[in-house]
Amino acid sequence: MNTIQTIKTRKSPESFTEKAINMSNLKAIIEAGNYAPIFGKVQFTVVTDAELLNTINEVALNMMKNSGNEFLEKTAKIPGYHAIRHATAFVVLSAPGGNEPMGFNMANVSCAAENIQLAATELGIGSRFMMGPIMALTQEPIKSKLRLPDDYQPLVAVALGYVNGEFSERTKEMDNIKYI
């Protein structure tokens, strides 16, 4: 698969299978993230521990249910809804100082997340960019288990796992593009 095919083929699955990602593929995916055009510091925390993944899901769901946001509360009440989509690997991208006013940290972690997603797609692994569960990562007992460096705050995450079915090229409307 070439780069353009990989971009067009990437998808954000609603759920992943139970099949674990082998460490060789997981390392390749995370290293690809670290090759992103990062102009600051980014911490990659890769969670594969089933108990911690379950805790992240439970805390995120509880926060959604009590958020005061009608959409989040309604989503969390859907039978079988899983906030991290049954990911077998959950990559937390953090930066020192969190989301600072100029947005550089968010740009850095987002570029890294995109590389992670493209590498995963190339290897036949599904990925989903996530910001919803981020607040759960700042709560105990999750926060201390992530062992982030001092002053680093989670900004985005990428859920990873295998999906049922094949990857196929998507089509998108292109009416939002202007050439001058």
C-alpha positions in Angstrom: 0.0 0.0 0.0 1.4 3.4 -0.9 1.0 6.5 1.4 -2.0 7.9 -0.5 -3.8 4.6 -0.4 -3.0 4.3 3.3 -4.5 7.7 4.0 -7.6 6.9 1.9 -8.0 3.5 3.6 -7.6 4.5 7.2 -10.8 4.3 9.2 -12.1 4.9 12.7 -13.8 1.7 13.8 -16.6 1.7 16.3 -15.2 -1.4 17.9 -12.1 -3.6 17.9 -11.7 -7.3 18.2 -10.1 -9.0 21.2 -7.0 -10.0 19.2 -3.9 -8.4 20.8 -1.4 -6.5 18.6 2.0 -8.2 18.7 4.8 -6.2 20.3 6.8 -5.9 17.0 3.9 -4.2 15.2 3.1 -2.1 18.3 6.7 -0.8 18.5 6.8 0.0 14.8 3.5 1.9 15.1 4.7 4.0 18.1 8.1 4.7 16.5 6.3 6.0 13.4 4.5 8.4 15.7 7.8 9.6 17.1 9.0 10.4 13.6 6.2 13.0 13.2 7.2 16.6 12.6 7.3 17.3 16.4 8.8 20.7 17.3 8.6 20.2 21.1 8.3 17.4 23.5 5.8 14.6 23.4 5.4 11.6 25.8 4.0 8.4 24.3 2.4 6.1 26.9 1.2 2.8 25.5 -1.4 1.0 27.6 -2.0 -2.7 26.9 -2.8 -3.8 30.4 -6.4 -5.1 30.2 -7.2 -4.1 33.8 -6.0 -0.5 33.2 -7.8 -0.4 29.9 -11.0 -1.4 31.7 -10.5 1.2 34.4 -10.0 3.9 31.7 -13.2 2.8 30.0 -15.2 2.8 33.3 -14.0 6.2 34.5 -14.6 7.7 31.0 -18.1 6.3 30.9 -18.9 7.5 34.4 -17.6 11.0 33.5 -19.7 11.0 30.4 -22.9 10.0 32.3 -22.3 12.8 34.8 -21.0 15.5 32.4 -24.1 17.7 32.1 -23.6 17.4 28.3 -26.8 15.9 26.7 -25.0 14.2 23.9 -22.3 12.6 26.1 -24.9 11.5 28.6 -27.1 9.9 25.9 -24.1 8.2 24.3 -22.9 6.7 27.6 -26.4 5.2 28.1 -26.3 3.2 24.9 -26.3 -0.5 25.8 -22.9 -2.0 25.3 -21.2 1.4 24.5 -17.5 1.2 25.3 -15.7 4.6 25.5 -12.4 3.3 24.2 -14.0 0.9 21.7 -12.5 -2.3 23.2 -9.0 -1.2 22.2 -6.3 -3.7 22.9 -3.7 -0.9 22.9 -4.4 2.7 24.0 -1.7 5.3 23.2 -1.8 8.4 25.4 0.0 11.4 23.9 1.0 14.0 26.5 3.0 17.2 26.5 4.6 19.5 29.1 2.2 22.1 30.3 -0.8 20.6 28.5 -2.7 22.6 25.9 -0.9 25.9 26.0 -2.4 29.1 24.4 -0.5 28.9 21.1 -1.6 25.3 20.4 1.9 24.0 19.7 1.6 21.1 22.1 -1.8 20.1 20.5 -0.2 20.3 17.0 2.7 18.1 18.1 0.6 15.4 19.6 -1.9 15.5 16.7 0.9 15.1 14.2 2.2 12.1 16.2 -1.3 10.6 16.4 -1.7 10.9 12.6 1.6 9.0 12.0 0.4 6.3 14.5 -2.9 5.9 12.6 -1.2 5.7 9.2 1.4 3.2 10.4 -1.4 1.1 12.0 -3.4 1.1 8.8 -0.3 0.1 6.8 0.0 -3.0 9.1 -3.7 -3.9 8.9 -4.5 -2.5 12.4 -7.5 -0.2 13.1 -7.0 3.1 14.9 -9.3 5.8 16.3 -8.2 9.3 17.3 -9.8 10.1 20.7 -10.1 13.1 22.9 -13.3 12.1 24.8 -11.5 9.8 27.3 -8.7 12.4 28.1 -10.4 13.8 31.2 -10.5 10.2 32.6 -6.7 10.0 32.3 -6.3 12.9 34.7 -8.2 11.1 37.5 -6.9 8.6 40.0 -6.1 5.8 40.0 -5.4 6.2 36.2 -3.2 9.3 36.4 -0.5 7.7 38.7 -0.5 4.5 36.7 0.4 6.4 33.5 3.7 7.5 35.2 3.9 10.7 33.1 6.9 13.0 33.5 6.3 16.0 35.8 4.1 18.7 34.3 3.1 16.5 31.4 -0.7 16.4 30.6 -2.6 14.0 28.3 -3.9 15.8 25.3 -5.1 13.1 22.8 -5.1 9.3 22.6 -5.2 6.8 19.8 -7.1 3.5 20.3 -5.6 0.6 18.4 -6.8 -2.9 17.6 -7.8 -5.3 14.9 -11.1 -4.9 13.2 -13.5 -7.3 11.5 -13.5 -7.0 7.8 -11.1 -5.6 5.2 -9.8 -2.1 4.9 -11.1 -0.4 1.8 -10.6 3.0 0.2 -13.1 5.6 1.3 -14.5 8.4 -0.8 -14.9 11.9 0.4 -16.5 15.1 -0.9 -13.9 17.5 -2.1 -16.1 20.6 -2.3 -14.3 22.2 0.7 -11.1 22.6 -1.3 -10.2 25.8 -3.2 -7.2 26.4 -5.4 -6.1 30.0 -5.9 
